[in-house]
Every structure is written in C-alpha cells, then in structure tokens.
Amino acid sequence: MITLRTLQSSLQTSFQTSRQELLWAVLAGSLAGGLLLGALLGFVGPLLTIAALLGLAGGLWMLRSMVWGLTAMLGIVMLLPFAVLPVNLGLQPTFLDVATLAVFGVWFMGTMAQAGARRLRFPALAWLVSLFTGLIFLTFLAGLAHAGLDKNTLRRFLELALSILLYFVVVDGIQRRDQIEWLVRVLILAGTAAAFIGIVLYFLPQAWSVRMLSALRVVGYPAGSGVLRFIEDNPQLAQRAISTSVDPNVFGGMLILVTALTAPQLATRRPLWPRWLIVPALITMGVAMILTFSRGSMAGLLFALLIIGVVRYRRWVPLMILVLVVILILPQTQGYVQHFSQGVQGEDLATQMRFGEYKDAWILIRRYPLLGVGFVGTPDIDVYIGVSSVYLLMAEEMGLFGLSVFLVIMGAFFGWLFNTLRKSRETGLEPILLGLGAALAGAMVGGLFDHYFFNLSFPHASTLFWFYLALGTATILVMEEET
C-alpha cells in the first residue's frame, strides 16, 4: 500500500533526478553551442558569425506568427531583394527564399493545428489564380521538351511559382483589420527607407556610392564600378537611382506600388501614419522616382495617382496637375523631361531597342500562340525569350491563353474592388483598398514598357505584385465581413 510519506519521497527523488538531468542538458547544450560558436569564429570570421546569429534570431522571430514572417519578407523585398545567404549548399538560397518559406511554414502549421475547426478562405478569384498557377507549371514542363534545364533556372522558376502561391497563403492567413493595417504601415516605412537610400546614393560622390554598394558583396550583390547605372548604360549621360534594387527600372516599379499605396493616406481622416510623416515620405518617393529616369514607371505612377484622384479624392486633382506642371518647367527637371519626351517620340537608343524587341516577340508569339514556349528556351534559333513588356513576355512563355487568364484575373479583381468601394463608406480600410488597387493598376501600365513583374531574374518584384493582389483580396473580404 502506497502511503503519503512514500509518495512524497518518490516525488522528491524524481524531482532531484529531473533537476540533475536538466542541469546536464544545459551544460551539454552550452558546450555544444560554445564549440559551434568557436568553429564559426575560426572558419568564417566574426562578421559572418554575427550575421549568422542575427539570421538565426530573425528566423525564430519570423516563426512566431505569419504576420511577422510577412513583415520580414516585405522588408527584404524593399531593402535587400537580391541578398543571398553566405553559405553554399549547392544552391545559395536568398534571404527572400528563407522568409517566404517561413511564411508558408507558419501558415501550414497553423492550418494543420486548426484542421476541422475552420474552412480555408478561398474566394471566387482564387479559382482563376489556381488556373493561372496550373498553367505556369504546364507551360514550364512543356517547354523542357525543346530546352535543357539547369539548377539556377529551376530555382528561379520555383521562386516565381512561390510568389504566385503566396496569394493563397495571404488571403487565408490575413483575416483581421489590424493585420492589414500593420502590413501597410510596414510597406510605407520600408518603401520610404528604400527611396531615401536611393536618393542618398545618387547624390553622394560616385566613388563613395560604389564603395557602399560594393560592401553588399558579402550577401551576393555585385561589386565594382559597374554597380552604378546610367542612361543607356553610358557614364557620360545622367546617373540613375537604384537604391539596393540593382536595376533602376525595377526600383521604379517598386516605387509605383509603394507610392500609390501611400498617397490616399494623405487625404483620409485616419491615416496609418501621422501626416507630418506621410508628406515627407511621399516627397522622398517622388524624388526617387524622378531620379530613376524610368519613363515606364513614371507613367504607371501618374496613372495610379490619377485613379486615386478621380475615384475618391477629386479635390486633390488640381494639386496633382500643379505638381506635374512644376516638374515640367523647373530647370532642375529639364533633363528628365527631355528624356521622357525622347522616349515618347521613339528618338533615343533604348526606345528603339525596345521596338526591336517587340517585333521579335511578335514573331515568336505568332509561331507558338496557344501555350508559348515555356520559361527555359525556344525551339527555334532565330527567336529568343525576352522583351521589355510584361504582357509580351507572358505571351512568349505561356501563350495567349496564359496571358488571357492573367488579364481576366486582374479584370475580375478590379471589378470586385470598384464594387466594394462604391458600396463602402469612409473607413480605415477604404483608403488602403483604394491604394492597393491604384498601385496594381499603375503596375499594369508600367508593365506595358517593362518586364520585371514577371521575370525569372526579379522574383522579389513578382512577390510584391502578387502580395498586393492578395492583400487587396483580404481587405475586400474583411470589409464585406464588417458590413
């Protein structure tokens, strides 16, 4: 028979044993950690060791919730889009790869934990995105029949596919107003920081800018005098702002999205950031956009701002026209105005090269109109994949069928968004939704003249585009639930 004294003695013995085991486990863990830290210091040096520890801490932080993972992902997209981990595992994963996979992992674990307790959010638009995703894989596999595949191209294709699949994760995982507002705050803050960096690097002496950008070689960025970009790649012409985006046109595309998202916050009654921060943020983004000398991006941004003014804030249209007039007449902006005018008239070398790309793209599309030629290579040696237009590039790779599905997706989204805005009243989410919709519309106009939103070389641009579409969908769903 077990007495109280026997039970008490047994518990004390068990506690002492457990405490001893815990002590030994702590000592063993400390010893292993010390050996690992010493090995890192010895083999890779203190700088990379500190970076590894910070990366580990950041990884654990991202795993706390999907919102934190998305926060890290957006920060990387805006500020270090091309950074890779300083380790070689056969393939060097990028910071963006790690953050995106962390988001998917947290979402998957949360979904499994709530299996049976709730249904996945799968709006009607998601069926169209599913069809488009299936076409991505179908055309990729079909294209392998006439082109060899290397591991780098495979990785880039999977990054593109993940950027589209992110739509489903964000739509299902972001279900509350506070989550949406937090992510928009992050986008505005990170976009302002990227624009500020771009301006600083532009006005610094070129030798200093080269040195600062070359310091990013430790995370896979290019180094040397070639990191700076100029009009027509001619150092005798004007320099172009790039921030940490490597390419000025890609930087301009990012500025379309973040500037259009920020603009409605200037007019709403309840901005996400104080207006005394919104105003300098918009000025910083606008100056950075001008310094990119990206004509397609500027056209996209002007179209986005026009939508915002016409749809909701008509009293701001005269101010927008005044700003445009000032840009046209200021002596400091005449170089930009002349560059824009030459592009419109097709007089400069870059525009003439684009016309040649469009002609070659039409030849390829006429030969393979239905499903294109895939993402790897072409069956014929006299044509090639690559053109400065999202739509022509998509038609080359996925055919007119794939392009049509994409256009239907965007048309359905804009119709849904406009109907939601028409029925809604001034709320905290209405300016956000308007900004997201205008940003995507501006990106589509910019996509007429450039390819970065659907290019294997720029997965972060595709990630940002599909994240905006997903966040816009999530915002509409939350607004419908609140009414």
C-alpha positions as CSV (number, residue, x, y, z in Angstrom):
1,M,0.0,0.0,0.0
2,I,1.4,3.4,-1.0
3,T,1.5,5.8,1.9
4,L,1.6,9.6,1.8
5,R,5.3,9.5,3.1
6,T,6.2,7.0,0.3
7,L,4.6,9.2,-2.4
8,Q,6.3,12.3,-1.1
9,S,9.7,10.6,-1.0
10,S,9.2,9.3,-4.6
11,L,8.3,12.8,-5.8
12,Q,11.4,14.3,-4.2
13,T,13.6,11.7,-5.8
14,S,12.0,12.2,-9.2
15,F,12.4,16.0,-8.9
16,Q,16.1,15.7,-7.9
17,T,16.7,13.3,-10.8
18,S,14.8,15.6,-13.3
19,R,16.8,18.6,-12.0
20,Q,20.1,16.8,-12.4
21,E,19.1,15.7,-16.0
22,L,18.1,19.3,-16.8
23,L,21.4,20.6,-15.4
24,W,23.4,18.1,-17.5
25,A,21.3,19.0,-20.6
26,V,22.0,22.7,-20.1
27,L,25.7,22.0,-19.7
28,A,25.8,19.8,-22.8
29,G,23.9,22.5,-24.8
30,S,26.2,25.2,-23.6
31,L,29.2,23.1,-24.5
32,A,27.8,22.3,-28.0
33,G,26.9,26.0,-28.5
34,G,30.3,27.2,-27.5
35,L,32.0,24.7,-29.8
36,L,29.8,25.7,-32.7
37,L,30.4,29.4,-32.0
38,G,34.1,28.8,-31.8
39,A,34.1,26.9,-35.0
40,L,32.2,29.7,-36.8
41,L,34.6,32.3,-35.5
42,G,37.5,30.3,-36.6
43,F,36.3,29.3,-40.1
44,V,34.2,32.2,-41.3
45,G,35.3,35.1,-39.0
46,P,33.4,37.4,-36.6
47,L,31.4,39.4,-39.2
48,L,29.7,36.3,-40.7
49,T,29.3,34.7,-37.3
50,I,27.4,37.8,-36.0
51,A,25.3,37.7,-39.3
52,A,24.6,34.0,-38.7
53,L,23.4,34.6,-35.1
54,L,21.3,37.6,-36.2
55,G,19.9,35.4,-39.0
56,L,19.0,32.7,-36.5
57,A,17.3,35.2,-34.2
58,G,15.4,36.6,-37.2
59,G,14.4,33.2,-38.3
60,L,13.0,32.3,-34.8
61,W,11.3,35.7,-34.8
62,M,9.6,35.0,-38.2
63,L,8.2,31.7,-36.9
64,R,6.2,33.5,-34.1
65,S,3.4,34.3,-36.5
66,M,2.6,34.7,-40.2
67,V,2.4,38.5,-39.8
68,W,6.0,38.6,-38.5
69,G,7.1,36.4,-41.4
70,L,5.4,38.7,-43.9
71,T,6.9,41.7,-42.2
72,A,10.4,40.3,-42.6
73,M,9.6,39.3,-46.2
74,L,8.4,42.8,-47.1
75,G,11.5,44.4,-45.5
76,I,13.7,42.1,-47.6
77,V,11.8,42.8,-50.8
78,M,12.2,46.6,-50.3
79,L,15.7,46.8,-48.9
80,L,17.7,43.6,-49.7
81,P,15.9,41.9,-52.6
82,F,19.0,40.2,-54.1
83,A,20.7,39.2,-50.9
84,V,21.8,35.6,-50.6
85,L,22.9,33.6,-47.6
86,P,26.7,33.5,-47.3
87,V,26.7,29.7,-47.4
88,N,26.8,27.4,-50.4
89,L,24.5,24.3,-50.2
90,G,24.8,23.5,-53.9
91,L,22.4,26.5,-54.4
92,Q,22.7,29.7,-52.4
93,P,19.2,30.5,-51.0
94,T,18.3,34.1,-50.9
95,F,17.0,36.0,-47.9
96,L,13.7,36.2,-49.7
97,D,13.6,32.4,-50.2
98,V,14.0,31.8,-46.5
99,A,11.5,34.4,-45.4
100,T,8.9,33.2,-48.0
101,L,9.3,29.6,-46.9
102,A,9.0,30.6,-43.3
103,V,5.6,32.3,-44.1
104,F,4.5,29.2,-45.9
105,G,5.7,27.0,-43.0
106,V,3.9,29.0,-40.3
107,W,0.7,29.1,-42.3
108,F,0.8,25.4,-42.9
109,M,1.4,24.6,-39.2
110,G,-1.4,26.9,-38.2
111,T,-3.7,25.3,-40.8
112,M,-2.9,21.8,-39.5
113,A,-3.4,22.9,-35.9
114,Q,-6.9,24.2,-36.8
115,A,-7.8,21.3,-39.2
116,G,-11.6,20.8,-39.0
117,A,-12.1,23.9,-36.9
118,R,-12.4,26.3,-39.8
119,R,-12.6,26.3,-43.6
120,L,-9.9,27.8,-45.7
121,R,-10.7,31.2,-47.3
122,F,-11.0,30.5,-51.0
123,P,-12.9,33.3,-52.8
124,A,-14.0,33.0,-56.4
125,L,-11.0,34.9,-57.6
126,A,-8.7,32.2,-56.1
127,W,-10.1,29.7,-58.7
128,L,-8.7,31.9,-61.5
129,V,-5.4,32.2,-59.7
130,S,-5.4,28.4,-59.4
131,L,-5.9,28.1,-63.1
132,F,-3.0,30.5,-63.8
133,T,-0.8,28.6,-61.4
134,G,-1.5,25.4,-63.1
135,L,-0.7,27.0,-66.5
136,I,2.6,28.2,-65.1
137,F,3.7,24.6,-64.3
138,L,2.1,23.2,-67.5
139,T,4.0,25.6,-69.8
140,F,7.2,25.2,-67.9
141,L,7.1,21.4,-68.2
142,A,6.1,21.5,-71.9
143,G,9.0,23.9,-72.6
144,L,11.5,21.3,-71.3
145,A,10.8,19.3,-74.5
146,H,13.0,21.7,-76.5
147,A,15.3,23.2,-73.9
148,G,17.7,21.9,-71.3
149,L,17.2,22.8,-67.6
150,D,19.9,24.0,-65.2
151,K,19.5,24.2,-61.4
152,N,19.7,28.0,-61.4
153,T,16.8,28.3,-63.9
154,L,14.8,25.7,-61.9
155,R,15.3,27.7,-58.7
156,R,14.2,30.9,-60.3
157,F,11.1,29.3,-61.7
158,L,10.2,27.9,-58.3
159,E,10.7,31.3,-56.8
160,L,8.2,32.7,-59.4
161,A,5.8,30.0,-58.7
162,L,6.1,30.6,-54.9
163,S,5.4,34.3,-55.4
164,I,2.0,33.4,-57.1
165,L,1.2,30.7,-54.5
166,L,1.7,33.3,-51.8
167,Y,-1.6,34.7,-52.9
168,F,-3.5,31.8,-51.3
169,V,-1.5,32.0,-48.1
170,V,-2.0,35.7,-47.6
171,V,-5.7,35.5,-48.4
172,D,-6.3,32.7,-46.0
173,G,-4.0,33.9,-43.2
174,I,-4.7,37.7,-43.1
175,Q,-8.3,37.9,-41.8
176,R,-8.3,40.9,-39.4
177,R,-8.2,44.7,-39.9
178,D,-5.2,45.2,-37.5
179,Q,-3.1,42.7,-39.6
180,I,-3.8,44.6,-42.8
181,E,-3.1,48.0,-41.2
182,W,0.2,46.7,-39.8
183,L,1.4,45.3,-43.1
184,V,0.5,48.5,-44.9
185,R,2.5,50.5,-42.3
186,V,5.5,48.2,-42.9
187,L,5.2,48.7,-46.7
188,I,5.1,52.5,-46.3
189,L,8.0,52.6,-43.9
190,A,10.2,50.2,-45.8
191,G,9.4,51.9,-49.1
192,T,10.3,55.3,-47.7
193,A,13.6,53.9,-46.4
194,A,14.4,52.4,-49.9
195,A,13.6,55.7,-51.6
196,F,15.8,57.6,-49.1
197,I,18.7,55.2,-49.7
198,G,18.3,55.6,-53.4
199,I,18.4,59.4,-53.1
200,V,21.5,59.4,-50.8
201,L,23.4,57.0,-53.1
202,Y,22.5,59.2,-56.1
203,F,23.9,62.4,-54.6
204,L,26.9,61.0,-52.9
205,P,30.2,61.1,-54.8
206,Q,30.2,58.2,-57.2
207,A,33.3,56.6,-55.5
208,W,31.5,56.6,-52.2
209,S,28.3,55.1,-53.6
210,V,30.4,52.4,-55.4
211,R,32.2,51.6,-52.1
212,M,28.9,51.4,-50.1
213,L,27.1,49.3,-52.7
214,S,30.1,47.0,-53.1
215,A,30.0,46.3,-49.4
216,L,27.0,44.2,-50.1
217,R,29.1,41.7,-51.9
218,V,29.1,39.6,-48.7
219,V,25.5,38.8,-49.4
220,G,25.8,38.2,-53.1
221,Y,25.4,41.7,-54.5
222,P,27.5,42.9,-57.5
223,A,30.6,45.0,-56.7
224,G,32.8,47.4,-58.5
225,S,32.2,50.5,-60.7
226,G,29.6,48.6,-62.7
227,V,27.1,48.8,-59.8
228,L,26.1,52.3,-60.8
229,R,23.6,52.7,-63.6
230,F,23.4,55.4,-66.2
231,I,21.0,56.3,-69.1
232,E,21.7,53.9,-72.0
233,D,24.5,52.4,-69.8
234,N,26.6,55.4,-70.8
235,P,28.6,57.0,-67.9
236,Q,28.7,60.2,-70.0
237,L,24.9,60.5,-69.5
238,A,22.9,61.1,-66.4
239,Q,23.2,58.6,-63.5
240,R,20.0,56.7,-62.5
241,A,18.9,56.0,-58.9
242,I,18.9,52.3,-58.0
243,S,18.8,52.1,-54.1
244,T,19.6,48.5,-53.3
245,S,17.5,47.2,-56.2
246,V,20.4,46.9,-58.7
247,D,18.2,48.0,-61.7
248,P,16.7,51.4,-61.9
249,N,13.6,50.2,-63.7
250,V,13.0,47.5,-61.0
251,F,13.4,50.3,-58.4
252,G,10.9,52.4,-60.2
253,G,8.4,49.5,-60.3
254,M,8.7,49.2,-56.6
255,L,8.1,52.9,-56.2
256,I,4.9,52.7,-58.2
257,L,3.4,50.2,-55.8
258,V,4.5,51.9,-52.5
259,T,3.8,55.5,-53.6
260,A,0.3,54.7,-54.8
261,L,-0.4,52.8,-51.6
262,T,0.8,55.8,-49.5
263,A,-0.9,58.6,-51.4
264,P,-4.5,58.0,-50.1
265,Q,-3.2,58.3,-46.5
266,L,-2.6,61.9,-47.2
267,A,-6.3,62.6,-47.7
268,T,-8.0,60.2,-45.3
269,R,-9.3,61.2,-42.0
270,R,-7.5,58.5,-40.1
271,P,-4.1,57.9,-41.7
272,L,-2.0,55.0,-40.6
273,W,1.0,57.3,-40.0
274,P,0.8,60.9,-39.0
275,R,0.5,63.3,-41.9
276,W,3.8,65.0,-40.9
277,L,5.4,61.7,-41.8
278,I,3.2,60.9,-44.8
279,V,4.1,64.2,-46.6
280,P,7.9,63.8,-46.4
281,A,7.5,60.1,-47.3
282,L,5.6,60.9,-50.5
283,I,8.1,63.7,-51.4
284,T,11.0,61.2,-50.9
285,M,9.3,58.6,-53.0
286,G,8.5,61.1,-55.7
287,V,12.1,62.5,-55.9
288,A,13.5,58.9,-56.0
289,M,11.1,58.1,-58.9
290,I,12.3,61.1,-60.9
291,L,15.9,60.1,-60.3
292,T,15.4,56.6,-61.7
293,F,14.7,58.1,-65.1
294,S,12.3,55.2,-65.6
295,R,9.7,56.5,-68.0
296,G,7.5,53.4,-67.9
297,S,7.4,53.5,-64.1
298,M,6.6,57.3,-64.1
299,A,3.8,56.7,-66.5
300,G,2.5,53.9,-64.2
301,L,2.7,56.1,-61.1
302,L,0.9,59.0,-62.8
303,F,-1.9,56.7,-63.9
304,A,-2.2,55.3,-60.3
305,L,-2.4,58.8,-58.8
306,L,-5.0,59.8,-61.4
307,I,-7.2,56.9,-60.4
308,I,-6.9,57.8,-56.8
309,G,-7.9,61.4,-57.6
310,V,-10.8,60.6,-59.9
311,V,-12.3,57.7,-57.9
312,R,-12.3,59.2,-54.4
313,Y,-10.2,62.4,-53.8
314,R,-11.2,64.7,-56.7
315,R,-10.2,67.8,-54.7
316,W,-6.6,66.6,-55.0
317,V,-6.6,66.5,-58.8
318,P,-5.7,70.3,-59.2
319,L,-2.8,69.8,-56.8
320,M,-1.6,66.8,-58.8
321,I,-1.8,68.9,-62.0
322,L,0.2,71.7,-60.3
323,V,2.9,69.3,-59.3
324,L,3.2,67.9,-62.8
325,V,3.4,71.5,-64.2
326,V,6.2,72.3,-61.8
327,I,8.1,69.2,-62.9
328,L,7.7,70.2,-66.5
329,I,9.0,73.8,-66.0
330,L,11.7,73.5,-63.3
331,P,15.2,73.9,-64.7
332,Q,16.4,71.0,-62.5
333,T,14.0,68.6,-64.1
334,Q,14.5,69.6,-67.8
335,G,16.9,66.7,-68.3
336,Y,14.2,64.3,-67.1
337,V,11.5,66.0,-69.2
338,Q,13.7,65.7,-72.3
339,H,14.5,62.1,-71.6
340,F,10.8,61.3,-71.3
341,S,10.0,63.3,-74.4
342,Q,12.6,61.3,-76.4
343,G,11.0,58.1,-75.3
344,V,7.5,59.1,-76.3
345,Q,8.8,60.1,-79.7
346,G,11.0,57.0,-80.1
347,E,14.1,59.0,-80.6
348,D,16.6,57.5,-78.2
349,L,18.5,54.2,-78.4
350,A,16.7,52.5,-75.5
351,T,13.3,53.1,-77.1
352,Q,14.5,51.9,-80.5
353,M,15.9,48.7,-79.0
354,R,12.5,48.2,-77.3
355,F,10.7,48.5,-80.7
356,G,13.1,45.8,-82.0
357,E,12.3,43.5,-79.0
358,Y,8.5,44.0,-79.6
359,K,8.9,43.0,-83.3
360,D,10.9,39.9,-82.4
361,A,8.4,39.0,-79.6
362,W,5.5,39.1,-82.1
363,I,7.4,36.7,-84.4
364,L,7.7,34.2,-81.5
365,I,4.1,34.6,-80.4
366,R,2.7,34.1,-83.9
367,R,4.6,30.8,-84.2
368,Y,3.5,29.5,-80.7
369,P,0.3,31.3,-79.9
370,L,-1.5,29.0,-77.6
371,L,0.8,28.0,-74.8
372,G,4.0,29.7,-75.7
373,V,7.5,28.1,-75.5
374,G,7.9,27.9,-71.7
375,F,10.5,29.6,-69.5
376,V,13.8,27.9,-70.4
377,G,14.4,28.4,-74.1
378,T,12.9,28.4,-77.6
379,P,12.6,25.6,-80.2
380,D,14.0,27.9,-83.0
381,I,17.4,29.5,-83.0
382,D,16.2,32.7,-84.7
383,V,13.9,33.8,-81.8
384,Y,14.5,34.3,-78.1
385,I,12.7,34.8,-74.8
386,G,12.9,38.3,-73.5
387,V,11.1,41.5,-74.2
388,S,10.5,44.8,-72.2
389,S,6.8,44.2,-71.7
390,V,5.2,42.0,-69.1
391,Y,2.3,41.1,-71.4
392,L,4.5,40.2,-74.4
393,L,6.9,38.2,-72.1
394,M,3.9,36.4,-70.6
395,A,2.6,35.6,-74.1
396,E,6.0,34.3,-75.1
397,E,6.3,32.0,-72.2
398,M,2.6,31.0,-71.6
399,G,1.0,31.8,-74.8
400,L,-2.1,33.9,-75.4
401,F,-4.1,31.6,-73.3
402,G,-1.9,32.2,-70.2
403,L,-1.9,36.0,-70.9
404,S,-5.7,35.9,-71.2
405,V,-6.2,34.2,-67.9
406,F,-3.9,36.8,-66.2
407,L,-5.9,39.7,-67.7
408,V,-9.2,38.0,-66.6
409,I,-7.8,37.7,-63.1
410,M,-6.9,41.4,-62.9
411,G,-10.2,42.5,-64.6
412,A,-12.2,40.4,-62.1
413,F,-10.2,41.9,-59.2
414,F,-10.6,45.5,-60.3
415,G,-14.4,44.9,-60.9
416,W,-14.7,43.4,-57.4
417,L,-12.7,46.2,-55.9
418,F,-14.7,49.0,-57.6
419,N,-17.9,47.5,-56.5
420,T,-16.7,47.2,-52.9
421,L,-15.5,50.9,-52.9
422,R,-18.8,52.0,-54.4
423,K,-20.8,50.5,-51.6
424,S,-18.4,51.4,-48.8
425,R,-18.2,54.4,-46.6
426,E,-15.1,56.2,-45.3
427,T,-13.4,53.7,-43.1
428,G,-9.8,52.9,-42.2
429,L,-9.7,50.2,-44.8
430,E,-11.2,52.1,-47.7
431,P,-8.1,54.2,-48.4
432,I,-5.9,51.1,-48.1
433,L,-8.0,49.2,-50.6
434,L,-8.0,52.2,-53.0
435,G,-4.2,52.5,-52.7
436,L,-3.7,48.8,-53.3
437,G,-6.0,48.9,-56.4
438,A,-4.4,52.0,-57.8
439,A,-0.9,50.6,-57.2
440,L,-1.8,47.4,-59.1
441,A,-3.3,49.4,-62.0
442,G,-0.2,51.6,-62.1
443,A,2.0,48.4,-62.1
444,M,0.0,47.1,-65.1
445,V,0.6,50.4,-67.0
446,G,4.3,50.2,-66.1
447,G,4.2,46.6,-67.3
448,L,3.5,47.8,-70.8
449,F,7.0,49.1,-71.0
450,D,9.0,46.7,-68.8
451,H,9.1,43.0,-67.7
452,Y,10.2,42.9,-64.0
453,F,6.8,41.8,-62.6
454,F,7.0,38.6,-64.5
455,N,10.7,37.9,-64.9
456,L,12.7,35.0,-63.5
457,S,15.5,37.3,-62.8
458,F,13.4,39.5,-60.4
459,P,11.4,37.2,-58.1
460,H,11.0,39.9,-55.5
461,A,9.1,42.1,-58.0
462,S,6.7,39.3,-58.7
463,T,6.4,38.6,-55.0
464,L,5.4,42.2,-54.3
465,F,2.9,42.2,-57.1
466,W,1.1,39.1,-56.0
467,F,1.3,40.1,-52.4
468,Y,-0.6,43.4,-53.3
469,L,-3.2,41.3,-55.1
470,A,-3.6,39.0,-52.1
471,L,-3.7,41.9,-49.6
472,G,-6.3,43.6,-51.7
473,T,-8.4,40.5,-51.8
474,A,-8.0,40.0,-48.0
475,T,-9.0,43.7,-47.5
476,I,-12.2,43.3,-49.6
477,L,-13.1,40.2,-47.6
478,V,-12.7,41.9,-44.3
479,M,-14.7,44.9,-45.5
480,E,-17.5,42.6,-46.6
481,E,-17.5,40.9,-43.2
482,E,-17.7,44.2,-41.3
483,T,-20.7,45.5,-43.3
